Amino acid sequence: MIITQQRFKWTDTSTLSQWFIDGEANFYSNKYDKMLPVYALEDKDRDLHSYMTDAEVRKVKVHGETAIPYGKFRVIMSFSARFKKIMPEVIGVPGFSGIRIHNGSLVTHTEGCPLIGYKHHYMPDKDQFWVSQSRDCFAEIMSMLNIANEKEKMFLEIIK
């Protein structure tokens, strides 16, 4: 399974992307009984790339305020000590560790991790994006990832 996360909107503190799951732009939501897009919210895009070394990334990265680099990375299901449950972890990212795909709405919830939701919004007073219906989206995506994890390798590919 390849989740392509295509970034399409940026501010000085937030980055908004749309997910394409194995090339499909929409995901069937059982809860809402319709096809919905999945959006990802991240911290600021600092134009980091997977070909950069850890040292090169660390020169630019601001801890807890930087989107993960562009590139293709493995996604595994592993236990999160912070969240106390099995969650998707993005591994092999230069200069980053502990990256979890999870729910949340605001850029202050990301700490460098992608937050997913079915809707996206813009706060002009803060010049930031945010996502909503995040818990529902995450629960349904988790079900899909758990099934996929049993039969195939999973990847997250970040592109512009």
C-alpha positions in Angstrom: 0.0 0.0 0.0 1.2 3.4 -0.9 -0.3 6.5 0.8 0.7 9.5 -1.3 0.6 12.7 0.8 0.5 15.6 -1.7 1.1 19.0 -0.2 -0.9 21.7 -1.7 -1.2 24.7 0.7 1.4 26.3 3.0 1.6 29.0 5.6 4.6 30.1 7.7 3.6 27.6 10.4 1.4 24.9 8.7 1.3 22.6 5.7 -1.9 21.0 4.2 -1.9 17.9 2.1 -4.3 15.5 0.6 -3.9 11.7 0.8 -4.2 9.4 -2.2 -4.4 5.8 -1.0 -3.0 3.5 -3.7 -3.8 6.3 -6.2 -7.4 6.9 -5.0 -8.3 10.5 -4.0 -11.2 9.5 -1.8 -11.7 7.0 0.9 -15.0 5.3 1.7 -16.2 6.3 5.2 -18.5 3.8 6.8 -19.6 6.4 9.4 -20.6 9.0 6.8 -21.6 6.3 4.2 -19.9 8.1 1.3 -16.5 8.7 -0.3 -14.5 11.4 1.4 -11.0 12.9 0.8 -8.5 12.5 3.6 -6.4 15.6 4.5 -3.2 15.8 6.5 -2.0 18.7 8.6 1.7 19.1 9.4 4.0 21.8 10.7 5.9 24.1 8.5 7.4 22.7 5.3 11.1 23.5 5.4 11.9 21.9 2.0 13.7 18.9 3.5 14.2 15.8 1.4 14.8 12.1 2.0 18.2 12.2 0.3 19.5 14.6 2.9 21.7 13.3 5.7 20.7 13.5 9.4 23.1 16.3 9.9 21.8 18.3 6.9 18.2 17.9 8.2 19.1 18.9 11.8 20.6 22.2 10.5 17.2 23.2 9.1 14.8 21.4 11.4 13.1 23.1 14.3 12.1 20.4 16.7 8.3 20.0 16.9 7.7 22.7 14.3 8.9 21.0 11.1 7.0 18.8 8.5 8.7 15.5 7.6 10.9 15.6 4.5 9.7 14.9 1.0 10.3 11.2 0.0 9.0 7.7 0.4 9.1 6.0 3.8 8.0 2.8 5.4 4.9 2.7 7.6 4.8 0.1 10.3 2.3 -0.6 13.1 4.0 -0.4 16.4 3.2 0.4 20.1 3.4 4.1 21.0 4.5 4.7 24.5 3.0 8.2 24.4 -0.5 7.1 23.1 -0.4 3.7 24.9 -1.6 1.8 21.8 -0.6 0.3 18.5 -0.4 3.1 15.9 1.1 3.8 12.4 4.8 4.8 12.7 6.7 6.4 9.8 10.3 5.0 9.9 13.5 5.7 8.1 13.0 9.5 8.0 16.4 11.4 8.2 16.6 13.5 11.3 13.3 12.4 12.7 12.1 9.6 15.0 8.8 8.7 16.6 6.7 10.0 13.7 3.1 8.8 14.2 0.1 9.3 12.0 -2.6 10.3 14.4 -5.7 12.4 15.0 -5.7 16.0 16.1 -6.9 19.3 14.7 -4.4 22.0 15.2 -0.8 22.5 14.2 0.0 22.7 17.9 -1.0 19.0 18.1 1.4 17.8 15.4 4.9 17.9 16.9 6.2 16.9 13.5 3.6 14.2 12.9 0.9 14.2 10.2 -2.6 14.7 11.6 -5.5 13.4 9.4 -9.1 14.5 9.0 -11.9 14.5 6.5 -12.2 18.3 6.3 -9.7 21.2 6.2 -10.1 24.8 7.2 -8.1 28.0 7.5 -7.8 30.4 10.5 -6.9 33.8 9.0 -6.2 35.3 12.4 -3.5 32.8 13.0 -2.6 32.2 9.3 -2.9 28.4 9.9 -4.7 25.5 8.5 -6.5 22.9 10.7 -8.4 19.6 10.1 -11.7 18.4 11.5 -13.5 15.1 11.8 -10.1 13.8 12.7 -11.1 11.1 15.2 -13.6 9.6 12.8 -11.0 9.7 10.0 -8.2 8.2 12.1 -10.4 5.4 13.4 -11.4 4.4 9.9 -7.9 4.7 8.5 -6.6 2.6 11.4 -9.0 -0.2 10.4 -7.7 0.0 6.8 -4.0 0.0 7.9 -4.5 -2.9 10.2 -5.9 -5.0 7.4 -3.2 -3.8 4.9 -0.5 -4.5 7.4 -1.4 -8.2 7.5 -0.8 -8.7 3.8 1.5 -6.0 2.4 4.2 -3.4 3.2 2.9 0.1 3.7 4.6 3.3 2.6 4.0 7.1 3.0 5.2 9.1 0.1 5.4 12.9 0.6 5.2 15.0 -2.7 4.4 18.5 -3.9 
